[in-house]
């Protein structure tokens, strides 16, 4: 571990993937997808010009099968717990950097004693923008490690232009060192045969027509206002309307989730709102396809991948008009201020009552989603590596 870096013909790129999660928790959400897809796509995107690159992923998750071209160093430590992971990053990974030409911290953190050039990805700065939505210790650690990492890194990858501007403004990083590289959408997110979608609904016990929210149950997702908007939508429907849609709120429990269930009870929505819990990654496309409408009224997103996934599956989308969400949705979704409960209810009614609009949104969403891919993300990430290494090549 303490030996000097050996001379390699190839550039050796280390990828800190210890946040790759296999369990059914909130950690299996957005950042996990980013890590997983970069690990899968970076080896196939290696440049043909200049010195070749070889990749080594540092992780603990036993279930990950590495693609060809990716070496894996699995930690003996169980780094699922945050304190063990932090200790591993600051000790074992720091030692490993003596053997690397570049280290990419895939989620916020770098070793303070990093011995090679580094790149770090910032997914959002919600812990700085909305500190009240985080537990104090979690907020303090993320604030400290992110500021330290972005100042240390030669390049910072932000997953959207919105996040890029946040990093520049709130962390004091020169603009030329922060590069926006958008996330992608995986090929499995696509429309499917209606008969197969109907069979999925039946297997899962889902209603024939429903609105869907899918994401971690936490304050930033604005789910309490979604419940209020849905209650208002129901209130404005004709009496005894036979096909009034249900609301499905799917996702793992994050922090401060108890208020969401309490709000549903107070609004007397227990018979209209379903909480199926965590959705395994393999099932995600089917949940989007099964919904009549995807509603994602988040207060703040670094990227907002569920919006892109829903559009790729051919589902109309309503989302917020703040942070990165307009970047992702473009003109293919209805955008509503996240605090506007009445506006959100009206948007639901507009799509529900206008089949021609819903059909046009499906078409526009598919076109919009086609502009994003993980192959593109991998290519642009490698370009960032090249820029970070220019000074030492």
CORMOBEL-V98861 format. One record per backbone hydrogen bond with DSSP energy under -1.0 kcal/mol. CO is the residue of the C=O (numbers start at 0). NH is the residue of the N-H. If there is no record, write none. Layout:
co = {CO & CO}
nh = {NH & NH}
This chain:
co = {10 & 11 & 11 & 12 & 13 & 14 & 14 & 15 & 16 & 22 & 24 & 25 & 28 & 29 & 30 & 31 & 32 & 33 & 34 & 35 & 36 & 37 & 41 & 51 & 53 & 54 & 55 & 56 & 57 & 58 & 66 & 70 & 72 & 76 & 80 & 81 & 82 & 83 & 84 & 85 & 87 & 90 & 91 & 92 & 94 & 95 & 101 & 102 & 103 & 104 & 106 & 110 & 116 & 117 & 117 & 118 & 119 & 120 & 121 & 124 & 124 & 125 & 129 & 130 & 134 & 135 & 136 & 137 & 138 & 139 & 140 & 141 & 142 & 143 & 144 & 145 & 146 & 147 & 148 & 154 & 155 & 156 & 157 & 159 & 160 & 161 & 162 & 163 & 164 & 165 & 166 & 173 & 174 & 176 & 178 & 185 & 187 & 192 & 193 & 194 & 195 & 196 & 197 & 198 & 199 & 200 & 208 & 209 & 210 & 211 & 212 & 215 & 216 & 217 & 218 & 219 & 221 & 222 & 223 & 224 & 225 & 226 & 227 & 228 & 229 & 230 & 231 & 233 & 237 & 240 & 245 & 246 & 247 & 249 & 251 & 256 & 257 & 258 & 259 & 260 & 261 & 262 & 263 & 264 & 268 & 268 & 271 & 273 & 276 & 279 & 282 & 283 & 284 & 285 & 292 & 293 & 300 & 303 & 304 & 305 & 306 & 307 & 308 & 309 & 310 & 315 & 316 & 317 & 318 & 321 & 323 & 324 & 325 & 328 & 333 & 335 & 336 & 338 & 339 & 340 & 341 & 342 & 343 & 344 & 345 & 346 & 347 & 348 & 349 & 353 & 354 & 355 & 356 & 357 & 358 & 359 & 360 & 361 & 362 & 363 & 364 & 365 & 367 & 368 & 372 & 373 & 374 & 375 & 376 & 377 & 378 & 379 & 380 & 381 & 382 & 383 & 384 & 388 & 388}
nh = {53 & 100 & 101 & 55 & 103 & 16 & 57 & 105 & 19 & 24 & 27 & 28 & 32 & 33 & 34 & 35 & 36 & 37 & 38 & 39 & 40 & 41 & 44 & 10 & 12 & 70 & 14 & 72 & 16 & 74 & 69 & 56 & 58 & 78 & 84 & 85 & 86 & 87 & 88 & 89 & 92 & 94 & 95 & 96 & 97 & 98 & 13 & 118 & 15 & 120 & 108 & 113 & 102 & 153 & 154 & 104 & 156 & 107 & 158 & 127 & 128 & 129 & 132 & 133 & 138 & 139 & 140 & 141 & 142 & 143 & 144 & 145 & 146 & 147 & 148 & 149 & 150 & 151 & 152 & 119 & 178 & 121 & 180 & 163 & 164 & 165 & 166 & 167 & 168 & 169 & 170 & 176 & 177 & 155 & 157 & 188 & 189 & 196 & 197 & 198 & 199 & 200 & 201 & 202 & 203 & 205 & 245 & 291 & 247 & 294 & 249 & 217 & 253 & 220 & 221 & 298 & 225 & 226 & 227 & 228 & 229 & 230 & 231 & 232 & 233 & 234 & 235 & 236 & 240 & 243 & 210 & 273 & 212 & 214 & 216 & 259 & 261 & 262 & 263 & 264 & 265 & 266 & 268 & 267 & 271 & 272 & 246 & 248 & 250 & 282 & 286 & 287 & 288 & 289 & 211 & 317 & 323 & 306 & 308 & 309 & 310 & 311 & 312 & 314 & 313 & 293 & 333 & 295 & 335 & 324 & 327 & 328 & 329 & 331 & 318 & 320 & 339 & 340 & 343 & 344 & 345 & 346 & 347 & 348 & 349 & 350 & 351 & 352 & 353 & 357 & 358 & 359 & 360 & 361 & 362 & 363 & 364 & 365 & 366 & 367 & 368 & 369 & 370 & 371 & 376 & 377 & 378 & 379 & 380 & 381 & 382 & 383 & 384 & 385 & 386 & 387 & 388 & 391 & 392}
